[in-house]
Amino acid sequence: MTTKKSATANTEIRIGIADSSQELHISSELTQEKVVAAAKESMDKGEALLLTDVKGRQTLIPQSKIAFVEVGESEERKVGFASL
């Protein structure tokens, strides 16, 4: 059995929501630099942050509700067998 490996690593984005214990988790094909640039631009201009995930779904987060944005590369999940 073979698995399809993606040519590019996805970027994992975690966004804290102000006045809430909830967080948004988004996996995007954008680079870390582009996500950080979009977040900075959103905060500087006071506009909503628009992100598109790997399935093409768009998420719009009001700038006033963003508590933090954490950006990092997703780790490739390893599947295999181990001997004990």
N, C-alpha and C positions, 0 to 999 in steps of 0.2 A: 504494500500500500504506500502510495506516495502522497505527500502533502504539498500544496501549492505555497511557495514562499513569495512574499511580496518583494518587489524590487526595491522599494523604499521603505524606510522605517516610519511608522506613524508617530505623531507627536501626541502625547497624553496631556490634557489640559484639565486642571482642577480649579474651579472658581468658587470662592466662598461668597455666600449671599448675606448681606448686612441684615441684622435683626432676625436672623434665622440660624438654626443649627444645621440646615441643609447645605449641601455642596453640589455643584454640577460637575460631572465627569464627562469630558468630550474627547474622543479620539479623532484627530484630524490629519489630513495629508499635508497640511501646511508645515513649513519649517518652524523651528523654535523662534528664530529671529523674526519671521513674519507675524507670528502670534503675539510676541512681545511688542512689536511695532504697532499692531492693530490695537492692543490693549492700551498702550501709551497714548495713541492718537485719540482713542475714545475718551480717556480720562482728561486729556488736555482740552479737547473741544467740548466736553460735557455731553457727548452723544452716546447712544446705545452701542454696545459691542455686538457685532454680528459675526458668528463663527459657523462654518460648515463642517459637518463631521464626515467620516469616511463613506457613509452611505448616502451622502448628498442632502441630509436633513440640515436645515438652518436653525440656529438658536440665536435669539435676540435678547440680550441682557441689558436692562437699563443701567446707565453709568452710575446712578445714585445708589444702586443696590449691590455694586461690586465691592466686597470687602478685601479680597485678594485674588491674585491670579498666579497659579503655580504651573510651570511648563517644564516638561521633560520628555525624553524619548521613551517609547514603550519598549518593554523587554520582550524578546521573542520567547514564546512559551516552548519549553522543551518537553518532548514526549519520547518516552523510551522505556527500556526495561533495565532493571538493575539486579545484580546478583546479591544475595544476602550472605 
